[in-house]
Amino acid sequence: MSDTNIDLIRESWAKAIVDPSAAARLFYSNLFTAMPKLETLFKSDMEAQGTKLMDTLDFIVDHLDEPEELLPAARELAVRHVSYGVAADDYDAVGAALLKTLSMALGDDFSEDAHTAWADTYTGLANHMIESAYNT
């Protein structure tokens, strides 16, 4: 991953999470609107779930330039999500919801370059997670 893409992701993330709780609610609203069946996977407190989501995304953004830290953590997360009922096909909906959330939160500040950086990074990380969890 290029330094430029890392910078674009970090800059846009900093702007998008001014209110992490609101960002998490927007993400889950986008996810459940696009894929209502996924709502059944979330049986706990959604506020706590939103905090976990934001913490996870913070970790990812903070470790984009440290694959030796990021990839094992992503692998563990993916394996855990299998036990929650997450299917490999669900990763596409999550990625779309993330990009939509960033677009809605940032408006005109979500440049085409930032969108591409996020999309490429998400796709690469999701593919790693799917391969790790489902041995595809």
Secondary structure, 3 states (H helix, E strand, C coil): CCHHHHHHHHHHHHHHCCCHHHHHHHHHHHHHHHCHHHHHHCCCCHHHHHHHHHHHHHHHHHCCCCHHHHHHHHHHHHHHHHHCCCCCCHHHHHHHHHHHHHHHHHHHHCCHHHHHHHHHHHHHHHHHHHHHHHCC
